[in-house]
Amino acid sequence: MATSKVKYSEEELVVALKRNERAAFEFLYDHYSGALFNIICKTLRDEERAADVMQESFLKIWKNIASYNPEKGRLFTWILNIARNGAIDAARVEGRKPIMDDIENRSVQNEPDVSGELSTTSSEIKSIVNMLRPERKILIDMAYFQGYTHEEISEELQIPLGTVKSRIRTALQELKQYFAV
């Protein structure tokens, strides 16, 4: 898509996306596709398949933008989860576990700066995650850097599923403090 001349704050972008404005979707693609493609490629290790998953992700974003709730998190996090989940699903369809364990060593494009906020690199995120209590750190690492589902973590670590979910939720709430503006 052509680079859009329009600039948006995150709030303005969300409003425009929910109104199905073409310029907003072009802006979204231009400013977020690089970061999403890197994450998808990292998970699948196949650029052709990653391109397909990215296209599917943007279609899903377009179809589901009305369900995005800014009170639950940032737009980038929401679309990143859509892309990441699509990549994990694609890897599983191919019959293999997604590999995301060395994500901090890869040069990943940072979150686009659409609202003047500072971006955080994946290595900085990893170092912040490392500050968590060990029982929370391993769960976040497995869920967000290695691509495990909550059920797989429960089986692998032999921890009840409810405990896995509550520890991840607690860890995410704790991490949210570090990223509060």
Salt bridges, closest charged atoms under 4 A:
GLU10 OE1 - ARG74 NH2 3.48
GLU21 OE2 - ARG19 NE 2.79
GLU26 OE2 - ARG22 NE 2.93
ASP52 OD2 - ARG49 NH1 3.90
GLU56 OE2 - ARG49 NH1 3.77
GLU94 OE2 - ARG49 NE 3.90
GLU94 OE1 - ARG96 NE 3.75
ASP102 OD1 - LYS42 NZ 1.94
ASP102 OD1 - ARG45 NH2 3.72
GLU111 OE2 - ARG74 NH2 2.86
GLU117 OE1 - ARG74 NH1 3.16
GLU135 OE2 - ARG133 NH2 2.71
ASP141 OD1 - LYS126 NZ 2.49
GLU152 OE1 - ARG92 NH2 2.95
GLU152 OE1 - LYS97 NZ 3.11
GLU174 OE1 - ARG136 NH1 2.68
